Amino acid sequence: MAAFLRAVAPPPGPAAWGRRLHRLCCCGGQDPRRRVGSGPAPSREKPPGPETEKFQMVYRFDAIKAFGYLSRLKVAQTALTVAALPPGLYCYSQGLMPVSSLCLAGGVAGFALAMLCWMSHFFRRLVGILYVNEAGTMLRVAHPTFWGRRQDTYCPVADVIPMKESPDWPQELFVRIQQYSGKQTFYLTLRYGRVLDQERFT
Protein backbone atom coordinates (compact mmCIF):
# COMPACT_ATOMS: atom_id res chain seq x y z
CA MET A 1 0.00 0.00 0.00
CA ALA A 2 2.84 2.39 0.82
CA ALA A 3 4.54 1.66 -2.51
CA PHE A 4 1.28 2.37 -4.31
CA LEU A 5 0.87 5.76 -2.57
CA ARG A 6 4.44 6.77 -3.45
CA ALA A 7 3.84 5.81 -7.05
CA VAL A 8 0.67 7.85 -7.42
CA ALA A 9 1.86 10.87 -5.36
CA PRO A 10 1.98 14.04 -7.50
CA PRO A 11 5.40 15.52 -8.25
CA PRO A 12 6.41 18.58 -6.27
CA GLY A 13 5.12 21.76 -7.76
CA PRO A 14 7.00 24.99 -8.55
CA ALA A 15 6.36 26.37 -5.05
CA ALA A 16 8.13 23.41 -3.44
CA TRP A 17 11.09 23.73 -5.82
CA GLY A 18 11.28 27.45 -5.07
CA ARG A 19 11.44 26.82 -1.32
CA ARG A 20 14.25 24.28 -1.84
CA LEU A 21 16.27 26.67 -4.01
CA HIS A 22 15.81 29.49 -1.50
CA ARG A 23 17.03 27.21 1.30
CA LEU A 24 20.12 26.20 -0.73
CA CYS A 25 21.04 29.79 -1.60
CA CYS A 26 20.51 31.31 1.84
CA CYS A 27 21.71 28.52 4.09
CA GLY A 28 24.24 26.65 1.97
CA GLY A 29 22.20 23.47 2.12
CA GLN A 30 22.04 23.44 5.90
CA ASP A 31 19.02 23.59 8.12
CA PRO A 32 18.46 27.27 9.05
CA ARG A 33 17.57 26.23 12.58
CA ARG A 34 21.10 24.98 13.03
CA ARG A 35 22.55 28.36 12.08
CA VAL A 36 20.77 30.36 14.74
CA GLY A 37 23.37 31.97 17.00
CA SER A 38 26.26 30.56 14.96
CA GLY A 39 27.60 33.94 13.86
CA PRO A 40 31.23 34.94 14.29
CA ALA A 41 32.35 34.81 17.91
CA PRO A 42 32.91 38.25 19.43
CA SER A 43 36.52 39.23 19.84
CA ARG A 44 37.78 38.84 23.38
CA GLU A 45 40.93 40.89 22.88
CA LYS A 46 41.32 43.76 25.31
CA PRO A 47 41.29 47.25 23.85
CA PRO A 48 44.64 49.01 23.90
CA GLY A 49 45.32 50.66 27.25
CA PRO A 50 48.03 51.36 29.80
CA GLU A 51 48.25 47.65 30.69
CA THR A 52 49.48 46.82 27.17
CA GLU A 53 52.24 49.46 27.04
CA LYS A 54 55.87 48.94 27.97
CA PHE A 55 57.01 50.67 31.16
CA GLN A 56 60.49 51.35 32.44
CA MET A 57 61.32 51.33 36.15
CA VAL A 58 62.62 54.69 37.37
CA TYR A 59 62.34 54.37 41.17
CA ARG A 60 62.35 51.51 43.68
CA PHE A 61 61.86 51.30 47.44
CA ASP A 62 63.29 47.94 48.50
CA ALA A 63 61.66 47.94 51.95
CA ILE A 64 58.14 47.93 50.50
CA LYS A 65 57.87 44.16 50.98
CA ALA A 66 58.53 44.56 54.69
CA PHE A 67 55.72 47.12 54.90
CA GLY A 68 53.42 44.67 53.12
CA TYR A 69 54.21 41.95 55.68
CA LEU A 70 53.74 44.46 58.49
CA SER A 71 50.33 45.38 57.11
CA ARG A 72 49.25 41.73 57.07
CA LEU A 73 50.57 41.24 60.59
CA LYS A 74 48.64 44.27 61.80
CA VAL A 75 45.42 42.95 60.26
CA ALA A 76 45.90 39.57 61.96
CA GLN A 77 46.76 41.18 65.31
CA THR A 78 43.68 43.43 65.17
CA ALA A 79 41.44 40.49 64.28
CA LEU A 80 42.72 38.47 67.25
CA THR A 81 42.30 41.41 69.61
CA VAL A 82 38.72 42.06 68.53
CA ALA A 83 37.90 38.33 68.62
CA ALA A 84 38.92 38.25 72.29
CA LEU A 85 36.11 40.64 73.27
CA PRO A 86 33.16 38.19 73.15
CA PRO A 87 34.89 35.67 75.50
CA GLY A 88 35.73 38.57 77.79
CA LEU A 89 32.12 39.67 77.88
CA TYR A 90 31.04 36.12 78.65
CA CYS A 91 33.57 35.83 81.50
CA TYR A 92 32.40 39.16 82.88
CA SER A 93 28.76 38.04 82.78
CA GLN A 94 29.73 34.90 84.70
CA GLY A 95 31.64 36.89 87.29
CA LEU A 96 35.02 35.48 86.24
CA MET A 97 36.50 38.82 85.15
CA PRO A 98 36.41 42.21 86.86
CA VAL A 99 35.09 45.24 85.02
CA SER A 100 38.56 46.82 84.92
CA SER A 101 39.95 43.92 82.88
CA LEU A 102 36.99 44.11 80.52
CA CYS A 103 37.54 47.85 80.01
CA LEU A 104 41.24 47.22 79.41
CA ALA A 105 40.44 44.61 76.75
CA GLY A 106 37.98 46.99 75.10
CA GLY A 107 40.51 49.81 75.13
CA VAL A 108 43.19 47.60 73.58
CA ALA A 109 40.77 46.49 70.85
CA GLY A 110 39.74 50.07 70.11
CA PHE A 111 43.36 51.22 69.96
CA ALA A 112 44.22 48.33 67.63
CA LEU A 113 41.38 49.28 65.30
CA ALA A 114 42.45 52.93 65.24
CA MET A 115 46.07 51.98 64.54
CA LEU A 116 44.94 49.63 61.77
CA CYS A 117 42.98 52.41 60.08
CA TRP A 118 45.90 54.83 60.31
CA MET A 119 48.53 52.34 59.18
CA SER A 120 46.46 51.03 56.29
CA HIS A 121 45.74 54.60 55.17
CA PHE A 122 49.50 55.27 55.02
CA PHE A 123 50.69 51.90 53.70
CA ARG A 124 48.19 51.92 50.83
CA ARG A 125 49.74 55.19 49.63
CA LEU A 126 53.38 54.27 50.10
CA VAL A 127 55.17 54.00 46.75
CA GLY A 128 57.17 50.84 46.18
CA ILE A 129 58.05 51.16 42.50
CA LEU A 130 57.56 53.89 39.90
CA TYR A 131 57.34 53.15 36.18
CA VAL A 132 57.10 55.49 33.20
CA ASN A 133 56.01 54.42 29.73
CA GLU A 134 58.26 54.89 26.72
CA ALA A 135 56.41 58.02 25.58
CA GLY A 136 56.74 59.58 29.04
CA THR A 137 53.02 60.28 29.27
CA MET A 138 51.85 57.68 31.81
CA LEU A 139 53.05 56.94 35.33
CA ARG A 140 52.49 53.53 36.94
CA VAL A 141 52.64 53.46 40.74
CA ALA A 142 53.09 50.13 42.52
CA HIS A 143 51.85 50.29 46.12
CA PRO A 144 50.43 47.87 48.74
CA THR A 145 46.75 47.19 49.30
CA PHE A 146 44.93 46.88 52.60
CA TRP A 147 45.92 43.19 52.72
CA GLY A 148 49.58 43.90 51.93
CA ARG A 149 49.43 42.82 48.30
CA ARG A 150 50.68 44.77 45.32
CA GLN A 151 48.44 47.07 43.32
CA ASP A 152 49.28 49.18 40.26
CA THR A 153 47.70 52.60 39.76
CA TYR A 154 48.04 54.53 36.51
CA CYS A 155 48.32 58.32 36.53
CA PRO A 156 48.79 60.64 33.53
CA VAL A 157 52.09 62.50 33.85
CA ALA A 158 50.37 65.74 32.87
CA ASP A 159 48.11 65.37 35.93
CA VAL A 160 51.00 64.94 38.40
CA ILE A 161 52.05 68.10 40.25
CA PRO A 162 55.80 68.70 39.75
CA MET A 163 57.96 68.58 42.84
CA LYS A 164 59.03 72.19 42.37
CA GLU A 165 55.39 73.22 42.80
CA SER A 166 54.92 71.03 45.89
CA PRO A 167 55.44 72.45 49.40
CA ASP A 168 57.47 69.33 50.33
CA TRP A 169 61.25 69.32 50.27
CA PRO A 170 63.20 66.47 48.63
CA GLN A 171 65.28 66.15 51.82
CA GLU A 172 62.22 65.23 53.87
CA LEU A 173 61.54 61.63 54.87
CA PHE A 174 58.43 61.37 52.70
CA VAL A 175 57.48 63.45 49.68
CA ARG A 176 53.92 63.56 48.40
CA ILE A 177 52.98 62.71 44.82
CA GLN A 178 49.84 64.73 44.20
CA GLN A 179 47.58 65.17 41.19
CA TYR A 180 45.89 68.28 39.89
CA SER A 181 42.62 66.35 39.78
CA GLY A 182 43.05 65.47 43.47
CA LYS A 183 42.18 61.80 42.87
CA GLN A 184 44.85 60.21 45.05
CA THR A 185 48.00 61.14 46.95
CA PHE A 186 51.03 58.87 47.29
CA TYR A 187 54.06 59.06 49.59
CA LEU A 188 57.57 58.57 48.26
CA THR A 189 60.86 58.52 50.16
CA LEU A 190 63.94 59.82 48.35
CA ARG A 191 66.12 59.28 51.39
CA TYR A 192 65.80 55.49 51.42
CA GLY A 193 64.56 54.83 47.88
CA ARG A 194 66.70 54.37 44.76
CA VAL A 195 66.27 56.47 41.62
CA LEU A 196 67.21 54.15 38.75
CA ASP A 197 66.75 56.58 35.85
CA GLN A 198 67.40 60.17 36.86
CA GLU A 199 66.30 61.70 33.54
CA ARG A 200 62.96 59.92 33.34
CA PHE A 201 62.35 60.39 37.04
CA THR A 202 62.88 64.14 36.71
RODOBA-520560 format. One record per atom (N, C-alpha, C): residue in one letter; z, y, x. Coordinates in steps of 0.001 Angstrom, whole numbers, plus 500000, padded with zeros to 6 digits. Each point is the difference from the previous one (the first is absolute). Layout:
<recs>
AZYX;...
</recs>
This chain:
<recs>
M500000498792500839;M500000501208499161;M500000501255500871;A500772499980501081;A500051501157500892;A498676500235500678;A499312498881500390;A498682500150500628;A498988500573499018;F500117499625498743;F499091500515498983;F500197501492499799;L501281500470499975;L500266501426499814;L499489500821501173;R500139499454501231;R499488500738501160;R498489500080499983;A499365498965499449;A498543499992499973;A499446500987499000;V500705500178498872;V499481500877498952;V500573501404500102;A500901500264500988;A500588501348500107;A498924500988500389;P499980501199499426;P498952500990500308;P500200500555501403;P498922500336500660;P500128500580501355;P500676501357499931;P500628500393501087;P500683501315499989;P499002501116499826;G500384500963499184;G499125501106499702;G500010501062501090;P499242501074499791;P499955501089501000;P501345500658500227;A500844500084498950;A501305500635500175;A500863499213500961;A499956498654499909;A500800499174500904;A499511500142501430;W498630500012500169;W499474500171501364;W500363501376500556;G500016501005499159;G500375501341500471;G501439500056500472;R500914499313499269;R501390499995500419;R500159499293501328;R499231498891500223;R500097499282501266;R499483500844501158;L498885500680499800;L499456500859501057;L500947501148500328;H500613500586498980;H500956501093500237;H501206499510500794;R500450498772499701;R501137499437500720;R499650499734501460;L498745499513500250;L499579499739501380;L499873501287500801;C499463501044499395;C499789501264500720;C501304500714500276;C500907500012499053;C501231500787500145;C501084499263500766;C500060498696499885;C501113499252500554;C499590499046501098;G498719499977500357;G499572499112501065;G500154498544499648;G499888499666498711;G500103498606499608;G501418499520499816;Q500975500847500163;Q501389499602499856;Q500525500447498658;D501048499353499587;D500648500353498742;D500647501369500146;P499667500983499138;P500608501331500149;P501499499986499903;R500576499013499324;R501455499957499889;R500649499704501335;R499257499341500890;R500550499702501304;R499970501203500938;R499243501026499647;R499839501153500868;R500944501141499640;V500788499801498961;V500928501056499611;V501065500155501074;G500176501206500510;G501019500254501018;G499636499489501366;S498714499615500216;S499602499488501307;S499263501035500815;G500286501278499765;G499360501062500762;G500509500023501418;P499480500903500817;P500437500078501397;P501473500358500102;A500707499282500863;A501439500225500156;A500244501393500563;P500990500707499468;P500284501336500522;P500449499939501446;S499619501001500743;S500344500048501425;S501488500264500163;R500623499193500860;R501432500146500242;R500292500756501293;E498986500559500621;E500219500741501235;E500716501311499693;K500953500332500876;K500767501220499814;K499140501213500353;P500150501076499254;P499246501208500368;P500493500537501337;P499130500698500709;P500422500524501304;P501159500959499854;G500999499857500868;G501192500838499952;G500675500031501350;P501184500599500074;P500698500069501292;P500327498638500583;E500192498970499121;E500364498676500511;E498881499353500796;T498739500427499760;T498867499391500682;T499613500733501272;E500601501138500292;E499655500767501192;E500765499464501213;K499512500376501171;K500656499640501248;K500932501135500413;F501241499627500335;F501011500974500387;F500452499720501431;Q500346501059500687;Q500487499895501369;Q501459500458500050;M500831499205500682;M501418500319500092;M500205501181500944;V500746500997499538;V500263501184500822;V501489500188500294;Y500861499330499237;Y501453500156500183;Y500675498700499596;R501082499671500724;R500757498778499692;R501471500216500306;F500828499551499055;F501454500024500154;F500463498561500038;D500334499503501199;D500269498575500190;D501247499526499260;A500949500874499745;A501251499597499359;A499893499898498488;I498785500122499452;I499870499974498547;I500357498636499436;K499768498923500765;K500361498668499523;K501509499863499846;A500746500581500925;A501454499956499895;A500475500734498746;F499364501108499666;F500371500721498778;F499644499177498764;G498908499242500055;G499665499126498880;G501039498914499798;Y500464499377501101;Y501056498985499891;Y501306500627499504;L500292501205500470;L501216500681499552;L499938500310498506;S498827500346499521;S499851500264498566;S500250498740499183;R499467498867500450;R500247498741499290;R501473499626500036;L500620500197501161;L501426499688500122;L500831500870499070;K499623501264499871;K500753500900499122;K499847499593498544;V498819499555499612;V499795499534498625;V500862498773499722;A500032499057500944;A500809498787499815;A501487500334499955;Q500430500909500883;Q501428500369500021;Q500412500698498705;T499137500865499480;T500313500681498739;T500039499010498840;A499082499043499993;A499988499007498928;A501274499159500011;L500459499607501182;L501236499216500085;L501216500825499569;T500008501262500382;T501135500856499632;T500080500204498492;V498856500243499373;V499987500203498548;V500299498688499279;A499537498872500546;A500256498708499363;A501471499616500046;A500773500613500894;A501423499689500080;A500821500715498935;L499404500949499277;L500756500731498979;L500367499139498789;P499105499221499414;P500410499183498845;P501150499037500295;P500010499270501141;P501186499181500290;P501270500828500157;G499849501209500567;G501175500861500122;G500542500425498651;L499097500314499081;L500447500360498655;L500679498821499310;Y499472498808500221;Y500618498818499388;Y501391499767500587;C500134500123501321;C501324499822500625;C500983501062499530;Y499509501216499791;Y500890501055499504;Y500440499717498571;S499081499474499177;S500380499690498618;S500992498845499932;Q499989499127500994;Q500938498881500041;Q501288500344500746;G500115501226500455;G501194500418500711;G500088499508501430;L498859499591500580;L499996499493501369;L499661501076501031;M499644501191499528;M499607501071500918;M500585501313499491;P500603500791500860;P500524501294499560;P498868500980499746;V500311501065499280;V498976500986499655;V499500500742501238;S500841500141501006;S499564500692501223;S498888499228500711;S500121498686500044;S498951499190500634;S498700500060499203;L500133500020498667;L498805500112499172;L499304501341500214;C500769501074500071;C499414501322500262;C499353500056501386;L500632499347500971;L499419499969501343;L498662499257500002;A499936498877499284;A498740499255499922;A498920500809499296;G500404500717498931;G499029500851499311;G499517501148500863;G500913500585500773;G499600501084500893;G499055499529501098;V500285498822500543;V499110499445501036;V498617499714499420;A499939499463498791;A498712499711499370;A499231501285499710;G500698501025499522;G499335501272499743;G499480500646501273;F500798499941501067;F499568500559501278;F498798499238500557;A500000498671499830;A498869499197500476;A498726500347499239;L500117500219498691;L498828500385499227;L499470501366500421;A500909500952500216;A499569501333500433;A499328499948501366;M500568499226500919;M499400499881501328;M498642499298499926;L499865499028499107;L498721499320499847;L498927500962499504;C500352500839499038;C499036500979499489;C499578500972501090;W500971500494500786;W499673500960501052;W499183499356501102;M500393498814500438;M499294499340501088;M498593499587499583;S499851499485498786;S498666499614499556;S499096501216499846;H500569501125499556;H499216501233499885;H499480500437501367;F500796499833501041;F499582500398501344;F499089498957500636;F500363498724499904;F499223498949500653;F498598499902499418;R499859500223498699;R498675499897499381;R499069501112500439;R500534501022500646;R499194501129500469;R499931500079501523;L500557499010500660;L499983499993501455;L498679499399500492;V499296500746500829;V498674499590500465;V500151498976501111;G499310498866499845;G499968498995501045;G498748500096500853;I498854500137499337;I498715500089500692;I499134501020499265;L499249500762500776;L499023500946499467;L498608499571500448;Y499073499983499059;Y498597499709500279;Y499148501171499516;V498868500184500663;V499006500986499580;V498648499308499997;N499197500249498966;N498682499371499950;N499069500632501033;E498840499382500175;E499085500458501035;E499491501411499740;A499834500363498737;A499533501347499672;A501098501042500117;G501256499577500116;G501106500945500100;G500326500703498703;T499674499372498878;T500233500625498697;T501094499333499189;M500446498809500422;M500995499255499219;M501109499512500922;L501230500178499550;L501186499572500735;L500632498823499267;R500292498934500741;R500686498833499423;R501392499908500603;V501000500027499133;V501400499997500418;V500598498646499650;A500499499297501007;A500684498728499793;A501503500254500003;H500676499635498909;H501427500266499845;H500632498855499225;P501323499827500081;P500661498897499276;P500116500289498513;T500163498926499232;T500278500114498581;T501513499879499768;F500380499965498734;F501413499844499674;F500549498678500523;W499155498956500025;W500415498675500440;W499758499787501494;G499635501039500729;G499813499885501436;G498644499488500427;R499066499886499078;R498663499539500343;R499085501191500287;R498869499696500592;R499068501064500377;R499151500426498818;Q499735501304499948;Q499114500569498992;Q499153501078500658;D498711500042499647;D499074500992500532;D499699501033498933;T500106501271500376;T499696501115499113;T498896500827500640;Y498998500352499211;Y498859500750500494;Y500129501463499574;C499788500897500953;C500095501435499751;C498778500691500604;P499304500847499262;P498921500779500604;P500552500939501077;V499307500060501125;V500462500859501094;V500015501462499573;A499053500392499152;A499951501392499555;A501201500369499146;D500690498998499439;D501166500266499158;D501306500003500783;V499961499618501285;V501204499945500823;V500264501373500614;I501228500481499869;I500366501301500565;I500102499870501512;P499292500823500780;P500102499914501463;P501413500281500484;M500328499443501142;M501350500149500532;M500314501454500360;K498971500758500361;K500241501403500347;K500383500831498778;E499669499511498807;E500384500685498772;E501304499452499419;S500550498962500612;S501237499398499505;S501205500690500641;P501102500126499278;P501197500600500594;P500702499096501005;D499588498724500094;D500638499066500933;D499459500205501410;W500858499700500970;W499623500083501403;W499681498613500526;P499003499873500875;P499680498667500546;P501144499379500785;Q500934500834500512;Q501115499468500781;Q501097499405499126;E499933500206498699;E501019499468499114;E499894498481499907;L501077499374499505;L500025498542499917;L498946499491499027;F499877500645498859;F499007499608499000;F499200501231499590;V498697499797499889;V499080501046499568;V499374499553498696;R499898500897499058;R499451499657498694;R498474500084500004;I499383499034499325;I498567500037499722;I499861500327498519;Q499603501217499724;Q499912500473498623;Q498541500189499599;Q499781500053498688;Q498667500196499452;Q499979501265499154;Y498858500655499994;Y499861501192499163;Y500178499663498525;S499565498806499603;S500150499603498603;S501431499641499647;G500864499810501019;G501396499666499762;G500216498605499467;K499043499077500215;K500138498653499447;K501144499240500649;Q500038499962501329;Q501005499207500687;Q500258500585501375;T501234499855500468;T500408500487501314;T500444498820500849;F499524499955501243;F500367498954500940;F500755500618501171;Y500771499141500696;Y500774500435501158;Y499492499269501240;L499753500772501042;L499431499468501232;L500838500472501173;T500278499125500941;T500777500356501178;T499098500019501224;L499873501160500617;L499226500124501234;L500846499702501229;R501299500004499816;R500890499753501140;R500007498526500387;Y499956499114499011;Y500067498566500273;Y498698499269499666;G499054500677499386;G498708499392499708;G499009500219501136;R498890499253499963;R498986500074501049;R498689500512499399;V499472501069500555;V498695500515499614;V498954499286500853;L499142499216499372;L499031499174500714;L498687500733500241;D499646500921499142;D498771500782500157;D500341501462499729;Q500193500746501057;Q500473501383499859;Q498990500863499255;E498712499807500279;E498984500853499372;E499929499755498501;R499915498760499601;R499954499707498561;R501306500346499301;F501109499794500687;F501286500331499401;F500103501510499748;T499520500788500954;T500046501451499828;T499084500452498874;
</recs>
